[in-house]
Amino acid sequence: MRIAVRTGKIANPKVASRLMLYTLAKELNIPPKDVFEMPFSLAQELVTVHQEIESFKAEEIGRAFKK
């Protein structure tokens, strides 16, 4: 799991699903059980949205430091 988090390379589907469950539960501030009961397609879309938001934040921070 540590390698997956640090490198972003996830070969094991079990690790990928656990990371998705943790990320969504933490970011949406909901119990992991609620994420587990979501349709997979919804969970995938929410992770994609979260990824885009975090990417945008990182870009903005990068711009602020360049000034």
C-alpha positions in Angstrom: 0.0 0.0 0.0 2.8 2.4 0.8 4.4 2.0 -2.6 1.0 2.6 -4.2 0.5 5.8 -2.3 4.0 7.1 -2.9 4.4 6.2 -6.6 0.8 6.2 -7.8 1.3 2.8 -9.4 -1.3 0.4 -8.2 -1.2 -3.1 -9.6 -3.5 -4.8 -7.0 -7.2 -4.0 -7.5 -7.8 -4.6 -3.8 -5.3 -1.9 -2.9 -6.9 0.4 -5.4 -10.4 -0.1 -4.0 -9.2 0.5 -0.5 -7.4 3.7 -1.4 -10.6 4.9 -3.3 -12.7 4.0 -0.2 -10.4 5.9 2.1 -10.0 8.9 -0.1 -13.8 9.4 -0.7 -14.7 8.8 2.9 -12.1 11.3 4.1 -12.8 14.0 1.5 -16.6 13.7 1.6 -16.6 13.4 5.4 -18.8 10.3 5.3 -18.5 6.9 6.8 -16.6 4.3 4.7 -19.7 2.1 4.8 -21.6 4.8 2.8 -18.8 4.9 0.1 -18.8 1.1 0.0 -22.5 1.1 -0.7 -22.2 3.6 -3.6 -22.4 2.4 -7.2 -18.9 1.9 -8.5 -19.4 4.4 -11.4 -20.4 7.1 -8.9 -17.3 6.4 -6.8 -15.1 6.6 -9.9 -16.6 9.9 -11.0 -16.1 11.4 -7.5 -12.5 10.3 -7.4 -12.0 11.9 -10.8 -13.5 15.1 -9.6 -11.4 15.0 -6.4 -8.2 14.4 -8.5 -9.0 17.4 -10.8 -9.6 19.7 -7.8 -6.4 18.6 -6.1 -4.5 19.1 -9.4 -5.9 22.6 -9.7 -4.9 23.4 -6.1 -1.4 22.3 -6.8 -1.2 24.4 -9.9 -2.4 27.5 -8.0 0.1 26.9 -5.2 2.9 26.6 -7.8 1.8 29.9 -9.4 1.8 31.6 -6.1 5.3 30.5 -5.2 6.6 31.6 -8.6 5.5 35.2 -8.0 
